[in-house]
Amino acid sequence: MDRFVSNKNIEMNTRLLIAGALVLLAGTSVKAQNWTENFNAGFPSGWTLHNVDNLTPIAQYAYVTDAWVIAQKQTANNTPIPNDSVIVSTSWYNPSGTANDWVITHAFTVNSASTAIEWEEKAFNASYADGYEVRVSTTGTAVGDFTTVLYSTTGAATTDYAIKRALLGAFNGQTIYVAFRNNSVDREALALDNIRVYTAAANDAALTAITPTLGSAKAFGVSGSSYTLGGTLYNNGSTAIATATINIQIGSAPVVTQNLTGLNVAAFGTHNFTAPVTLPVTNGNYPVSMWVSLTNDVNSVNDTLKTAIDAVSYMPAKRLTIEEGTGTWCGWCPRGTVYMEELWNNHQSQVSLIAVHNGDPMVLSAYDNFMGPKIGGYPSALVDRAMEVDPGDLVDVFNAEKDNFGYADITVTNLPAAEFGFSVKASVKPALDLSGDYRLALVLTEDDAHGTTAKWAQANYYSYQSANQPLVGAGFDWQQEPDKVPADKMFYDFVARHVVPNPNGAAGSLPATMTAGNTYDYTFNTTITPGLVRDKMRAIVMLIRNSDGHILNSNFVSVPVGVSDVKSAVTYLNIYPNPTMGNATISFNLTEGSKVNIVVVDAMGRVVKAMPEQQMIAGEHKLNLTTVELANGIYNVKIQTEKGIMIERLSVIK
């Protein structure tokens, strides 16, 4: 996300708690081994600061007047926590530079091989997370004394404070200092809290993660089939773990065990594992318990994690629905253009893409009014209406979410419609029983939308005339284009042109109770506005859960190019599935008997496939079309009778 438009997680609003004494002198006394520091009373006696870089923070972080300062602690959603403080350092400077900011503990003696240090970390901005080092000195508090790196990360945790630990046993019997050093380059800000030194248990195994997590969109599998759980084993003790046992129970079924052997999980280290299980043969939602067993484990509280899995009839094909908020006036919106195009070029079979325009000639008011309150600004994108993301993150989000459960297969079939009419049938086949308010919505989109007036020109902050930032894609090197890309160069894809009946879907379009494996049909009837280019249009059907507004699945077909044409003796032409990955069915209706020729023509106008001429009687006909030998791309399928030609577009993806 560009800094120019990001909504920062500014942990401070915090200027209220800057410590009074920021230049500290190192104490001469040596403290006891075990101690805790929460900074609620300011910087402790005996701690040292080194502001080696001596750079000037940007105005937003002007309160960071030394290497580290005291600031008010906040929750994950930025709510201040009364009477709780943290220490903060920044690496966002004007001009930019590399941070070199140190905070050093008082001296203390390590008197056990199990001595450990623990602390909490949190970076303020996920897109610009600060990293840092933890170093140890056995001689003094000068920067050059800290020759041992105990811990290092290039990006601290960002969603909430994360606990980190390191073993100090290598310094048993020695007096040491521990330093935390922000060494980031032009990131943002970092907070640390609750630093403590303690004696770790010898043997303490924990589970810190289970996948799928409770409520995950991936917590589904076919009834009676094999399913793979995942987990993370964490060594919370000082002794390395060589063997451990993972125990799993699904519902009331017998416990399944898996022995993890040949491990070498060091103190405060992790080991990720997978565990195959068999799901119950009956559809339903089942609780899952997973726990770890370790010989001489002293702490059972952290052994167990729980989740739940739905056993279903089958796994529907999933398409993520991406709704992008954009506009020609929006200077950062070219990155949405780039990453929407990248998704389409690489993942056509797994995405339904919709560009919802705001404040420009392509605005569709009903959709724009729906979209605006759901996003924090422009550009932005909704993924299945379950999350809002920056368009620059769409490829990463796609890879993370593409295997989400699809709930139902959706088949979309074009139906005959006269003149500017348009009709499609949506057939929904759930993979599990569904009860509640589930709805269908239809969106018609158009590619290569184009205009010639100034309002069709695209604002471009990536331009050398503006922020001068690199961005390449969708046919442009945006940095080399002017800050207003002329209208005659702009062709906009995935533009929302019509939504039926509204973005929330048609109430009553699906029954309140649906049974797994049954098929439920609903027909949309609408018109296509004269002037829109039919062979550039798609009809997207979305399955919406009204209780939370999430889109559970979607599918689309190309809008038929030809309308009913009595002169050609063809009143209906449909190709499905479209897009196709191998075989498609050509369905058409003849008003009278005729010789029929069918050819497939590529984008260059070349005939790449021809079906044998046939004499056909009046009525409906269905023919199989094999496309396995065709390359990915858009083709025209032409059906020629003795009276004329009708054309339908076909998309081939593999």
C-alpha positions as CSV (number, residue, x, y, z in Angstrom):
1,M,0.0,0.0,0.0
2,D,1.4,3.4,-0.9
3,R,2.3,5.5,2.1
4,F,0.6,8.5,0.5
5,V,-2.9,7.0,1.0
6,S,-2.4,4.4,3.8
7,N,-4.4,4.6,7.0
8,K,-1.6,4.2,9.5
9,N,-1.9,2.2,12.7
10,I,-0.4,5.1,14.7
11,E,0.1,3.4,18.0
12,M,0.6,6.7,19.5
13,N,-2.1,9.2,19.6
14,T,0.5,8.6,22.2
15,R,2.3,11.8,22.5
16,L,0.9,12.1,26.0
17,L,3.3,9.8,27.7
18,I,6.7,10.8,26.6
19,A,9.1,10.2,29.4
20,G,10.6,13.1,31.1
21,A,14.1,11.9,31.4
22,L,15.3,10.3,28.1
23,V,19.0,10.6,28.5
24,L,19.9,7.8,30.9
25,L,23.1,6.9,32.6
26,A,24.1,3.2,32.9
27,G,23.9,2.1,36.5
28,T,26.8,0.4,38.2
29,S,24.9,-2.1,40.3
30,V,24.2,-5.6,39.1
31,K,20.6,-6.7,39.4
32,A,19.2,-10.1,40.4
33,Q,18.9,-12.7,37.7
34,N,15.0,-12.7,37.4
35,W,13.3,-9.4,36.8
36,T,10.5,-7.8,34.9
37,E,10.1,-4.3,33.3
38,N,6.8,-2.9,31.9
39,F,7.8,0.7,31.5
40,N,4.7,2.0,33.3
41,A,6.9,4.1,35.6
42,G,9.0,5.4,32.8
43,F,12.5,4.3,31.9
44,P,14.1,2.2,34.7
45,S,17.2,3.2,36.5
46,G,20.4,1.7,35.0
47,W,19.1,1.4,31.4
48,T,21.0,3.1,28.6
49,L,20.0,4.8,25.3
50,H,22.2,5.3,22.2
51,N,20.7,7.3,19.3
52,V,23.5,6.5,16.9
53,D,21.8,7.6,13.7
54,N,20.7,10.9,15.1
55,L,18.2,11.3,12.2
56,T,15.1,13.4,12.3
57,P,11.7,11.6,12.4
58,I,8.9,12.7,10.1
59,A,6.4,15.0,11.7
60,Q,4.1,12.1,12.5
61,Y,6.7,10.7,14.8
62,A,8.2,13.9,16.0
63,Y,7.5,12.8,19.6
64,V,10.3,10.2,19.2
65,T,12.9,12.6,20.4
66,D,15.5,9.9,21.3
67,A,16.5,6.4,20.3
68,W,13.5,5.1,22.2
69,V,10.7,6.9,24.1
70,I,7.8,6.0,26.4
71,A,4.3,5.9,24.8
72,Q,0.9,4.7,25.7
73,K,0.1,1.1,24.9
74,Q,-2.9,0.3,22.7
75,T,-4.9,-2.7,21.8
76,A,-4.8,-4.4,18.4
77,N,-7.6,-2.1,17.2
78,N,-5.8,1.0,18.5
79,T,-7.8,1.6,21.7
80,P,-5.5,3.1,24.4
81,I,-4.9,0.9,27.4
82,P,-5.1,3.0,30.6
83,N,-2.0,3.0,32.8
84,D,0.0,0.9,30.4
85,S,3.1,2.0,28.5
86,V,5.5,0.7,25.9
87,I,8.8,1.9,24.5
88,V,8.8,3.1,20.9
89,S,11.4,3.7,18.2
90,T,11.0,4.9,14.6
91,S,12.9,4.4,11.4
92,W,10.8,6.8,9.3
93,Y,13.0,9.8,8.8
94,N,13.1,13.0,6.7
95,P,15.2,12.6,4.8
96,S,15.1,8.8,4.8
97,G,17.9,6.8,6.3
98,T,18.8,3.7,8.3
99,A,17.9,3.5,12.0
100,N,20.5,2.7,14.5
101,D,18.7,3.1,17.8
102,W,19.6,1.2,21.0
103,V,17.9,0.6,24.4
104,I,20.1,-1.4,26.8
105,T,19.1,-3.2,30.0
106,H,20.8,-2.8,33.3
107,A,23.5,-5.4,34.1
108,F,22.4,-8.8,35.6
109,T,24.0,-12.1,36.3
110,V,22.9,-15.3,34.5
111,N,23.0,-18.1,37.1
112,S,21.3,-21.0,35.4
113,A,21.5,-22.8,32.0
114,S,17.7,-22.3,31.8
115,T,17.7,-18.6,32.2
116,A,15.7,-16.9,29.4
117,I,14.6,-13.5,28.3
118,E,11.1,-12.7,27.1
119,W,9.6,-9.6,25.5
120,E,6.6,-8.3,23.5
121,E,7.0,-6.8,20.0
122,K,4.6,-4.9,17.7
123,A,5.3,-2.9,14.5
124,F,2.8,-0.2,13.7
125,N,2.2,-0.8,10.0
126,A,1.9,-4.2,8.3
127,S,3.2,-2.8,5.0
128,Y,6.2,-1.1,6.7
129,A,7.0,-3.3,9.6
130,D,10.2,-2.5,11.5
131,G,12.7,-5.1,12.2
132,Y,15.3,-5.2,15.0
133,E,18.1,-7.1,16.7
134,V,18.6,-8.4,20.3
135,R,22.3,-8.4,21.2
136,V,24.3,-9.4,24.3
137,S,27.4,-7.8,25.9
138,T,29.5,-9.2,28.7
139,T,31.7,-6.1,29.0
140,G,29.8,-2.9,29.0
141,T,27.1,-0.7,27.4
142,A,29.1,0.8,24.5
143,V,27.7,-0.1,21.0
144,G,30.8,-2.0,20.1
145,D,30.5,-4.2,23.2
146,F,27.5,-6.0,21.8
147,T,29.1,-8.6,19.6
148,T,26.6,-11.5,20.1
149,V,23.3,-11.4,18.2
150,L,20.7,-13.3,20.2
151,Y,17.7,-12.7,18.0
152,S,16.9,-10.8,14.7
153,T,13.9,-10.2,12.6
154,T,13.3,-8.0,9.5
155,G,9.7,-7.4,10.4
156,A,8.0,-7.5,13.8
157,A,4.4,-8.8,14.3
158,T,1.8,-6.2,13.4
159,T,-1.7,-7.4,14.3
160,D,-1.1,-7.5,18.0
161,Y,1.7,-7.8,20.5
162,A,3.6,-11.0,20.0
163,I,5.7,-12.7,22.7
164,K,9.3,-13.6,21.8
165,R,11.8,-15.5,23.9
166,A,15.5,-16.4,23.8
167,L,17.7,-18.6,25.9
168,L,20.5,-17.0,27.9
169,G,22.1,-20.3,29.1
170,A,25.2,-19.8,27.0
171,F,26.1,-16.9,29.4
172,N,25.6,-19.0,32.6
173,G,27.7,-17.5,35.4
174,Q,28.4,-14.2,33.6
175,T,27.1,-10.7,34.1
176,I,25.6,-9.4,30.9
177,Y,23.6,-6.5,29.3
178,V,20.9,-7.1,26.7
179,A,20.3,-4.5,23.9
180,F,17.4,-4.0,21.6
181,R,18.4,-2.3,18.4
182,N,16.1,-0.9,15.7
183,N,18.1,-1.3,12.5
184,S,15.3,-0.8,9.9
185,V,15.6,1.3,6.8
186,D,12.7,3.7,6.1
187,R,10.0,1.6,7.7
188,E,7.7,3.1,10.3
189,A,7.7,2.5,14.1
190,L,8.2,-0.3,16.6
191,A,7.1,-0.9,20.2
192,L,8.4,-3.2,22.8
193,D,7.0,-4.1,26.2
194,N,7.1,-6.5,29.2
195,I,10.7,-7.4,29.0
196,R,11.5,-10.0,31.7
197,V,14.3,-12.5,32.6
198,Y,13.2,-15.7,34.2
199,T,14.1,-19.4,34.6
200,A,12.4,-21.6,32.0
201,A,11.1,-25.1,32.7
202,A,13.3,-27.9,31.4
203,N,10.4,-29.6,29.5
204,D,7.4,-27.7,28.3
205,A,5.8,-28.5,24.9
206,A,3.0,-26.4,23.6
207,L,0.8,-26.2,20.5
208,T,0.6,-22.6,19.2
209,A,-1.3,-23.2,15.9
210,I,-3.8,-25.5,14.4
211,T,-5.0,-25.5,10.8
212,P,-7.7,-25.0,9.7
213,T,-8.5,-22.5,12.4
214,L,-12.0,-22.3,13.9
215,G,-14.4,-20.8,11.4
216,S,-11.9,-20.9,8.6
217,A,-13.2,-20.9,5.0
218,K,-10.9,-24.0,4.4
219,A,-12.4,-26.1,7.3
220,F,-14.3,-28.4,4.9
221,G,-13.7,-31.8,3.5
222,V,-15.6,-34.6,1.8
223,S,-17.4,-37.0,4.2
224,G,-15.5,-40.2,4.9
225,S,-12.4,-39.0,3.1
226,S,-8.8,-38.3,4.2
227,Y,-8.2,-34.8,5.5
228,T,-4.9,-33.2,6.5
229,L,-4.7,-31.1,9.7
230,G,-1.7,-28.9,10.4
231,G,-0.2,-27.7,13.6
232,T,2.8,-25.9,15.2
233,L,4.7,-27.5,18.0
234,Y,6.5,-24.9,20.2
235,N,9.2,-25.7,22.7
236,N,8.5,-23.5,25.7
237,G,11.2,-25.2,27.7
238,S,15.0,-25.0,27.9
239,T,15.7,-28.6,26.7
240,A,15.5,-29.5,23.0
241,I,12.6,-31.7,22.0
242,A,13.6,-34.9,20.2
243,T,10.2,-36.7,20.2
244,A,6.6,-35.8,20.9
245,T,3.2,-37.2,20.3
246,I,0.3,-35.5,18.6
247,N,-3.2,-36.6,19.7
248,I,-6.4,-35.8,17.7
249,Q,-10.0,-36.5,18.3
250,I,-12.8,-35.6,15.8
251,G,-16.2,-35.4,17.5
252,S,-16.6,-38.5,19.6
253,A,-14.4,-40.8,17.4
254,P,-11.5,-42.6,18.9
255,V,-8.3,-40.6,19.5
256,V,-5.8,-40.8,16.7
257,T,-2.1,-40.4,17.6
258,Q,1.0,-39.5,15.5
259,N,4.5,-39.8,16.9
260,L,6.9,-37.0,15.9
261,T,10.4,-38.4,16.0
262,G,13.9,-37.3,14.9
263,L,13.1,-33.8,16.0
264,N,15.6,-31.2,17.2
265,V,13.4,-28.3,18.4
266,A,15.6,-26.0,20.3
267,A,14.4,-23.9,23.2
268,F,11.7,-21.4,22.0
269,G,11.9,-23.0,18.5
270,T,9.0,-24.3,16.5
271,H,8.2,-27.4,14.4
272,N,5.4,-27.4,11.8
273,F,3.7,-30.7,11.2
274,T,0.8,-32.3,9.3
275,A,-1.5,-34.9,10.6
276,P,-3.7,-37.0,8.2
277,V,-7.1,-38.0,9.6
278,T,-10.3,-39.5,8.2
279,L,-13.5,-37.4,8.4
280,P,-16.8,-38.9,9.6
281,V,-19.0,-40.5,6.9
282,T,-22.0,-38.4,7.8
283,N,-22.2,-34.8,6.7
284,G,-22.1,-32.3,9.6
285,N,-20.0,-30.0,11.7
286,Y,-17.5,-31.8,14.0
287,P,-15.4,-30.4,16.8
288,V,-11.7,-31.2,16.7
289,S,-9.3,-31.4,19.6
290,M,-5.5,-31.6,19.1
291,W,-3.0,-31.9,22.0
292,V,0.7,-32.7,22.4
293,S,2.2,-35.2,24.8
294,L,5.8,-34.8,26.0
295,T,7.7,-36.9,28.6
296,N,8.1,-34.9,31.9
297,D,6.1,-31.9,30.5
298,V,5.5,-29.6,33.5
299,N,2.7,-27.5,32.0
300,S,-0.4,-29.0,30.5
301,V,-2.3,-25.7,30.1
302,N,-0.7,-24.9,26.7
303,D,-0.9,-28.4,25.3
304,T,-4.3,-28.3,23.6
305,L,-6.0,-26.4,20.7
306,K,-9.4,-26.8,19.2
307,T,-11.1,-26.2,15.9
308,A,-14.0,-27.7,13.9
309,I,-14.4,-29.2,10.4
310,D,-17.5,-29.6,8.2
311,A,-17.9,-32.9,6.4
312,V,-19.6,-32.3,3.1
313,S,-20.9,-34.1,0.1
314,Y,-18.3,-32.8,-2.4
315,M,-15.9,-29.8,-2.9
316,P,-17.4,-27.2,-5.2
317,A,-15.3,-25.4,-7.7
318,K,-14.5,-22.0,-6.1
319,R,-14.3,-18.6,-7.8
320,L,-13.2,-15.7,-5.6
321,T,-15.3,-12.6,-6.3
322,I,-13.2,-9.4,-6.4
323,E,-15.0,-6.1,-6.4
324,E,-12.7,-3.2,-7.0
325,G,-13.6,0.4,-6.0
326,T,-12.0,2.7,-8.6
327,G,-12.4,5.8,-10.7
328,T,-10.7,7.8,-13.4
329,W,-10.2,10.6,-10.9
330,C,-8.2,8.4,-8.5
331,G,-4.5,8.8,-9.0
332,W,-3.5,5.6,-7.2
333,C,-6.1,3.5,-9.0
334,P,-3.8,2.4,-11.8
335,R,-2.4,-0.2,-9.4
336,G,-5.9,-1.7,-9.3
337,T,-6.0,-1.8,-13.0
338,V,-2.6,-3.6,-13.0
339,Y,-3.4,-6.3,-10.5
340,M,-7.0,-7.0,-11.6
341,E,-5.5,-7.6,-15.1
342,E,-2.8,-9.9,-13.6
343,L,-5.4,-12.0,-11.9
344,W,-7.4,-12.3,-15.1
345,N,-4.5,-13.2,-17.2
346,N,-3.3,-15.9,-14.8
347,H,-6.4,-17.2,-13.0
348,Q,-9.5,-16.7,-15.2
349,S,-11.0,-20.0,-14.0
350,Q,-10.8,-19.0,-10.3
351,V,-11.9,-15.3,-10.2
352,S,-14.9,-13.2,-11.0
353,L,-13.7,-9.6,-11.4
354,I,-15.9,-6.5,-11.1
355,A,-14.7,-2.9,-11.3
356,V,-17.1,-0.6,-9.5
357,H,-16.5,2.9,-10.7
358,N,-17.1,6.1,-8.7
359,G,-17.4,9.7,-9.9
360,D,-16.7,9.0,-13.6
361,P,-18.6,8.2,-16.8
362,M,-18.7,4.5,-16.0
363,V,-20.4,4.9,-12.6
364,L,-23.3,2.5,-11.9
365,S,-25.1,4.4,-9.1
366,A,-26.8,1.3,-7.5
367,Y,-23.4,-0.4,-7.2
368,D,-21.4,2.7,-6.4
369,N,-23.7,3.6,-3.5
370,F,-23.4,0.0,-2.2
371,M,-19.6,-0.1,-2.5
372,G,-18.7,3.3,-1.1
373,P,-19.6,2.7,2.6
374,K,-17.9,-0.7,2.6
375,I,-14.4,0.5,1.7
376,G,-12.1,2.9,3.5
377,G,-11.0,4.8,0.4
378,Y,-9.9,4.5,-3.2
379,P,-8.4,2.3,-4.6
380,S,-9.7,-0.6,-2.5
381,A,-11.1,-4.1,-3.2
382,L,-13.5,-6.4,-1.5
383,V,-12.7,-10.1,-1.7
384,D,-15.9,-12.2,-1.4
385,R,-17.1,-9.2,0.7
386,A,-15.3,-10.9,3.6
387,M,-12.3,-8.6,3.6
388,E,-11.1,-5.3,2.2
389,V,-7.6,-5.2,0.7
390,D,-5.4,-2.9,-1.2
391,P,-5.4,-3.8,-4.9
392,G,-1.6,-4.1,-4.7
393,D,-2.1,-7.1,-2.4
394,L,-4.6,-8.9,-4.6
395,V,-2.3,-11.5,-6.0
396,D,-1.1,-12.5,-2.5
397,V,-4.6,-12.5,-1.2
398,F,-5.7,-14.6,-4.1
399,N,-3.0,-17.2,-3.3
400,A,-4.1,-17.3,0.3
401,E,-7.8,-17.5,-0.3
402,K,-8.2,-19.4,-3.6
403,D,-8.8,-22.8,-1.8
404,N,-11.6,-21.5,0.3
405,F,-14.7,-23.7,0.4
406,G,-17.2,-22.8,-2.3
407,Y,-20.4,-24.0,-0.7
408,A,-22.2,-24.8,-3.9
409,D,-21.5,-25.3,-7.6
410,I,-23.1,-22.6,-9.7
411,T,-23.9,-23.3,-13.4
412,V,-24.9,-20.3,-15.5
413,T,-26.7,-20.9,-18.8
414,N,-27.7,-18.3,-21.4
415,L,-31.4,-18.5,-22.4
416,P,-33.1,-17.2,-25.5
417,A,-33.9,-13.5,-25.4
418,A,-35.1,-11.2,-28.1
419,E,-33.6,-7.9,-29.2
420,F,-31.8,-6.2,-26.3
421,G,-33.2,-8.6,-23.8
422,F,-30.9,-10.9,-21.8
423,S,-31.8,-14.0,-19.8
424,V,-29.7,-16.4,-17.8
425,K,-30.5,-19.4,-15.6
426,A,-28.5,-19.9,-12.5
427,S,-28.4,-23.5,-11.1
428,V,-27.1,-23.9,-7.6
429,K,-26.1,-27.3,-6.2
430,P,-25.1,-27.1,-2.5
431,A,-22.4,-29.4,-1.1
432,L,-24.0,-29.2,2.4
433,D,-27.4,-28.5,3.8
434,L,-28.1,-24.8,3.9
435,S,-30.8,-23.0,6.0
436,G,-31.4,-19.3,6.0
437,D,-31.5,-16.4,3.7
438,Y,-29.3,-17.2,0.7
439,R,-29.6,-15.0,-2.4
440,L,-28.4,-14.7,-6.0
441,A,-27.3,-11.5,-7.7
442,L,-26.4,-10.9,-11.4
443,V,-23.8,-8.5,-12.5
444,L,-23.1,-7.6,-16.2
445,T,-19.5,-6.4,-16.8
446,E,-17.9,-4.9,-19.9
447,D,-14.2,-5.0,-21.1
448,D,-12.5,-2.3,-23.1
449,A,-15.0,0.4,-22.1
450,H,-13.8,3.6,-23.9
451,G,-14.7,7.2,-24.2
452,T,-13.2,10.3,-25.7
453,T,-14.0,13.2,-23.3
454,A,-11.6,14.4,-20.6
455,K,-13.5,12.6,-17.9
456,W,-12.4,9.3,-19.4
457,A,-8.7,10.2,-18.9
458,Q,-7.1,8.3,-16.0
459,A,-5.4,10.3,-13.2
460,N,-2.0,8.8,-12.6
461,Y,0.1,9.6,-9.5
462,Y,2.7,7.1,-10.5
463,S,3.7,9.4,-13.3
464,Y,7.1,11.1,-13.5
465,Q,5.0,14.3,-13.4
466,S,3.6,13.3,-9.9
467,A,4.9,10.9,-7.3
468,N,7.2,9.3,-9.9
469,Q,6.9,5.7,-8.6
470,P,7.4,2.5,-10.7
471,L,4.3,0.6,-11.8
472,V,4.1,-1.6,-14.9
473,G,1.2,-3.6,-16.2
474,A,-2.1,-3.6,-18.1
475,G,-0.3,-2.3,-21.2
476,F,1.4,0.7,-19.5
477,D,4.6,1.7,-17.9
478,W,2.6,4.1,-15.7
479,Q,5.7,5.9,-14.4
480,Q,6.4,7.0,-18.0
481,E,2.9,8.2,-18.7
482,P,1.6,11.7,-17.8
483,D,-0.3,12.4,-14.6
484,K,-3.5,12.3,-16.7
485,V,-3.3,9.4,-19.2
486,P,-5.3,10.7,-22.2
487,A,-8.8,9.2,-22.8
488,D,-7.9,8.0,-26.3
489,K,-5.3,5.6,-24.7
490,M,-7.6,4.2,-21.9
491,F,-9.7,1.1,-22.3
492,Y,-11.2,-0.1,-19.0
493,D,-11.9,-3.7,-18.2
494,F,-14.4,-5.5,-15.8
495,V,-16.6,-2.4,-15.7
496,A,-19.9,-3.0,-13.8
497,R,-22.7,-2.1,-16.2
498,H,-25.8,-3.6,-14.7
499,V,-26.7,-5.3,-11.4
500,V,-29.9,-7.4,-11.0
501,P,-31.8,-6.8,-8.9
502,N,-29.3,-5.0,-6.6
503,P,-25.8,-5.8,-5.1
504,N,-27.4,-7.5,-2.1
505,G,-29.1,-10.1,-4.3
506,A,-32.7,-11.1,-5.0
507,A,-34.7,-12.0,-1.9
508,G,-36.4,-15.3,-2.3
509,S,-34.2,-16.3,-5.3
510,L,-33.3,-19.5,-3.3
511,P,-35.4,-21.5,-0.8
512,A,-34.9,-21.0,2.9
513,T,-33.8,-24.7,3.2
514,M,-31.6,-26.3,0.6
515,T,-30.4,-30.0,0.7
516,A,-26.9,-31.1,-0.2
517,G,-26.8,-32.5,-3.8
518,N,-30.1,-31.0,-4.9
519,T,-30.2,-28.4,-7.6
520,Y,-32.1,-25.1,-7.3
521,D,-32.7,-22.9,-10.4
522,Y,-33.4,-19.2,-10.7
523,T,-33.8,-17.2,-13.9
524,F,-32.6,-13.6,-14.3
525,N,-34.3,-11.5,-17.0
526,T,-33.0,-8.1,-17.9
527,T,-31.9,-5.9,-20.8
528,I,-28.6,-4.9,-22.2
529,T,-28.3,-1.1,-22.7
530,P,-27.9,-0.2,-26.3
531,G,-24.3,0.9,-27.0
532,L,-22.7,-1.7,-24.8
533,V,-20.5,-4.1,-26.7
534,R,-22.0,-7.6,-26.2
535,D,-18.9,-9.5,-27.2
536,K,-17.0,-7.7,-24.5
537,M,-19.4,-8.6,-21.7
538,R,-19.7,-11.2,-19.0
539,A,-22.7,-12.2,-16.9
540,I,-21.6,-13.0,-13.3
541,V,-23.9,-14.8,-10.9
542,M,-23.0,-14.5,-7.1
543,L,-24.2,-16.6,-4.3
544,I,-24.7,-14.3,-1.2
545,R,-25.2,-15.3,2.4
546,N,-27.5,-12.4,3.5
547,S,-26.8,-12.8,7.3
548,D,-23.3,-11.4,6.8
549,G,-23.3,-10.3,3.2
550,H,-20.4,-12.6,2.2
551,I,-20.2,-14.0,-1.3
552,L,-19.9,-17.7,-1.0
553,N,-19.2,-18.5,-4.7
554,S,-19.7,-17.1,-8.2
555,N,-19.5,-18.1,-11.8
556,F,-20.0,-16.4,-15.1
557,V,-20.7,-16.8,-18.8
558,S,-20.0,-14.6,-21.8
559,V,-22.9,-12.6,-23.0
560,P,-24.2,-14.0,-26.3
561,V,-23.0,-11.9,-29.2
562,G,-26.0,-12.5,-31.4
563,V,-29.6,-11.8,-30.5
564,S,-32.5,-13.7,-32.1
565,D,-32.0,-13.5,-35.8
566,V,-34.9,-15.0,-37.8
567,K,-33.1,-14.1,-41.1
568,S,-30.3,-16.6,-40.3
569,A,-32.9,-19.2,-39.2
570,V,-31.2,-19.3,-35.8
571,T,-33.2,-18.0,-32.9
572,Y,-30.8,-19.1,-30.1
573,L,-27.1,-19.9,-29.8
574,N,-25.4,-20.8,-26.5
575,I,-22.0,-22.3,-25.6
576,Y,-21.4,-23.8,-22.2
577,P,-19.4,-24.0,-20.1
578,N,-17.9,-20.7,-21.1
579,P,-15.0,-20.3,-20.3
580,T,-14.2,-23.9,-21.1
581,M,-11.2,-26.0,-20.1
582,G,-11.6,-28.9,-22.5
583,N,-15.1,-29.7,-23.9
584,A,-18.0,-27.4,-24.5
585,T,-21.6,-27.9,-25.7
586,I,-23.0,-25.8,-28.6
587,S,-26.7,-25.4,-28.2
588,F,-28.8,-23.7,-30.9
589,N,-32.3,-23.6,-32.3
590,L,-33.2,-23.6,-36.0
591,T,-36.5,-22.2,-37.3
592,E,-36.3,-24.4,-40.4
593,G,-34.3,-27.2,-41.8
594,S,-30.9,-26.1,-43.3
595,K,-27.4,-27.1,-44.0
596,V,-25.3,-26.0,-41.0
597,N,-21.5,-25.2,-40.9
598,I,-19.8,-24.4,-37.6
599,V,-16.3,-23.0,-37.4
600,V,-14.1,-21.6,-34.6
601,V,-12.2,-18.4,-35.5
602,D,-9.3,-17.0,-33.5
603,A,-8.6,-13.3,-32.7
604,M,-6.7,-12.9,-36.0
605,G,-9.6,-14.1,-38.0
606,R,-8.1,-17.5,-38.8
607,V,-10.3,-20.6,-38.8
608,V,-8.7,-22.9,-36.2
609,K,-11.4,-25.6,-36.1
610,A,-14.2,-26.6,-38.4
611,M,-17.0,-29.1,-37.8
612,P,-18.4,-31.2,-40.7
613,E,-21.3,-29.6,-42.6
614,Q,-24.6,-31.2,-41.6
615,Q,-28.1,-31.1,-42.9
616,M,-30.3,-30.4,-39.8
617,I,-34.0,-30.3,-39.2
618,A,-35.9,-27.5,-37.5
619,G,-35.7,-27.4,-33.7
620,E,-33.1,-27.5,-30.9
621,H,-29.7,-29.1,-31.4
622,K,-26.7,-29.7,-29.2
623,L,-23.2,-30.5,-30.5
624,N,-20.0,-31.3,-28.6
625,L,-17.0,-29.1,-29.2
626,T,-13.5,-30.3,-28.2
627,T,-11.1,-27.4,-27.4
628,V,-8.2,-29.3,-26.0
629,E,-6.0,-28.5,-29.0
630,L,-6.8,-24.8,-28.8
631,A,-4.5,-22.3,-27.0
632,N,-5.8,-20.1,-24.2
633,G,-7.7,-17.2,-25.6
634,I,-10.9,-15.7,-26.9
635,Y,-12.5,-17.3,-30.1
636,N,-15.6,-16.7,-32.1
637,V,-17.8,-19.6,-32.9
638,K,-19.8,-19.0,-36.1
639,I,-22.8,-21.0,-37.0
640,Q,-23.8,-20.5,-40.7
641,T,-27.0,-21.7,-42.2
642,E,-28.3,-21.3,-45.8
643,K,-29.8,-17.9,-44.7
644,G,-27.2,-16.3,-42.6
645,I,-24.6,-16.4,-39.8
646,M,-24.8,-16.1,-36.0
647,I,-21.8,-15.7,-33.8
648,E,-21.0,-16.5,-30.1
649,R,-17.8,-15.8,-28.2
650,L,-15.9,-18.6,-26.5
651,S,-13.1,-18.3,-23.9
652,V,-10.7,-21.2,-23.6
653,I,-8.6,-21.5,-20.4
654,K,-6.4,-24.4,-19.2
